[in-house]
C-alpha cells in the first residue's frame, strides 16, 4: 500500500480502499440522491453566474467586473481558505492534542481586518490585478514580477492543487468505488466547466453555495456529536478519560496515549507546550499576514468588491465564520476520540495498522470515522457533499487565481502587444491544459508530502513597504521628489495623492487593439460555428464595442481606483471591525 502523510493539512493519501478502516457505504438511494442534487445545484449556480455577469473583458473575467457585494466576498474568502484538509487535519489534531490548533483559525480574525483596512486600499489605489504586478509597480523591474508569478504557480500546482485533487479523489473512490482516474476527471470536469466559462464571478457565487453547504452539514454533524456525548460539560470530562484499552502493557510511555493536561487551553507553556503561546501569537501572525494579506487567491476576491465598504464588510463576514472551525471541526474530532477511542487514539502499531493502515497513529481518521459511524443514510451523503464542497471551492479559487497570475504577469511579457481578446482566450485555455496536467500528477501527488514549510518560507517582505515613505534629505531633494512621484498611491503615507504617478513599468503596458475609424466601413465576415462556440465558451463578444475616448478611459480608471466610502456605511463597517477584534480577544481569553 502506498501511503503518505501531509502533516500540515493532516491528509493521508493512499490507494488502499480500506483507508479509514471501513469503506464509506454510499450505496443507498438517499445518499446517492443527495450527492447528485449537490452536483446539479453547483452546476446550476455556476452556469447562472456565467450568463448573468460580465465576463467579456479582462476585468470582468479576472475581477468579476469589480461589482461584487459584501456577502459573496465574505463567503468566497472563507470557502477559498477552507479545504478538505481542514476537516481531516483540524479534527485529527484536535483528537490528538486538544483545542490549541483552533488558535490557528482564530488568528485570521485579526488578519482579515488588517487586510480590509490597510492592504486592500493600497492595492486598489495602485490599480493592480495581481500581487506580483504590485511589486513591479512598487520596486520596478520585470524579474521580481515574473519570479514570484512562476514560483506561485509552481507552489499552487505541486503543493496544493495536486494534493487536494488526489485527496478529493480518494473520498470519491472510497465512497462510491470509482477508479481513481475517473474520480479525478469527474472533479476536474465539474470544477473547470464553470471556472473557465464564468471567470471569477462564477467562482465567487459557487463558493457562496459551497460555504452554505459546508456550514449546514458541519452544524448537523456537530449537533449529533454533542448529543451523543451528553453536552459540552460531559464532553470535557469524557475527553480527558479517552484512553485506549490497549496501551502496550507498559512498553509505551503514558504521555503517548493520555490526553494532554492542557488539552482545553489555547495558550500553552513556551517551554514544554506542543504549541508554545509566543509562537502562536507572534510566529503564526507573520505567516498569517502573508497568507491573508498578500496571497493572490485571497486578495483577488477583495479586489472584486464594488467599493471599499463592501470589501470591509466581506472581510468582517469571513472573520466571524473563521470562529466556527473550532466548534465544527476541532471539537467533533475530539468527540470522535471519545466515541471511538481504540481506533482514533490507538498507540500500539499493530492496532493502528489494522485501524487505518499506518503504524504511527490514526488521529487523522477522526472526522471520517465520526461521519461514517454516527450519521444516518442521507446525512452521510450530505457530509460527503460537504467534503467535496470544501475541495471544489479551493480548486476553483486556485484555478482562477493561477490563470490570472500566468495571463497578466507571464504571458504579457511574452506577448507585449497581446489584445484583451487574446488575454481572455489564454486565461481560459490555461485552465484546460492545467487540468489535463493535473491528471498526470496523480502518482506524484501520492508519493510526495504537502511540503508544509515552503509557503511559510515565502512570507513576503513587501507588506512592510506598504507603509514606508522614504525620507528626503535637502541635498537629495530633487531625487526624493522623483522617488515620491513613483510611490504615489503605492504606500500608505502617499495613498491619497492625486498627482500623476511616474510608473516604473510604463513600457510594459498592454497595447490595445487598433481602433476602427468612424468613416471606415468594415465588411461583414462570416464567423464559423467553431469560432462562435469558442467566443461563447470564453465569454468573448462577437461584435466590438465603441471605441472609448481618452477622457472616458481616464474616468473609468479613476472609478476603478476609487476608495471613497459613504460616511454612514464607513462608520457601520468600522464599528463592526472593532466588534470583531473584541470578539477575537474574548475568544482567545476565554480558552486561554
Secondary structure, DSSP 4 states (H G I P E B T S, - for coil): --EEEETTTTEEEE--TTTTSS-----SHHHHHHHHHHHHHHHHHHHHHHHHS--SSHHHHHHGGG-B-HHHHHHHHHHHH--HHHHHHHHHHHHHH-GGGHHHHHTHHHHHHHIIIIIHHHHHHHT-SSHHHHHHHHH--SHHHHHHHHHHHHHIIIIIIHHHHHHHHHHHHHHH---HHHHHHHHHHHHHHHHHHHHHHHHHHHHHHHHHHHHHHHHHHHHHHHHHHTSHHHHHHHHTT---S--TTTTS-GGGTSPPTTTT-SSB-TTT-SSBHHIIIIIHHHHHHHHHHH-HHHHHHHHTBSSHHHHHHHHHHHHHHTTTHIIIIIHHHHHHHHHTHHHHT--SHHHHHHHHS-SS--GGGHHHHHHHHHPPTTHHHHHHHHHHHHHHHHHHHHHHHHHHHIIIIIIHHH-TT--HHHHHHHHHHHHHHHHHHHHHTHHHHHTS---HHHHHHT--THHHHTT------GGGHHHHHHHHHHHTTTSGGGTT--SPP--TTGGGPPPPPPPPPTT------PPPHHHHHHHHHHT--SSPPPPPPHHHHHHHHHHHT-----HHHHHHHHHHHHHHHHHHHHHHHHT-
